[in-house]
């Protein structure tokens, strides 16, 4: 099984949400396409700020295992995706001597 692939589609966008304390907070995100062997869906990838986004067209892998966290009713996914370079999670094949 390979990691899901995330392809960035748009530049950084923002929206404002109201926190539980009534304070407005800006959320920065990029629209992306998440693709696995079985499906392809549109997702939003949260980023830290308007200048902290990924280049449009960048292809990353979602380190899904790293984002599994204990939750209230069992295993949940972390709010933010851990995106890695496509070859970062794979070791180089060993060569025969």
Order of alpha helices (4+ residues) and beta strands (2+ residues): beta-beta-beta-beta-beta-beta-beta-beta
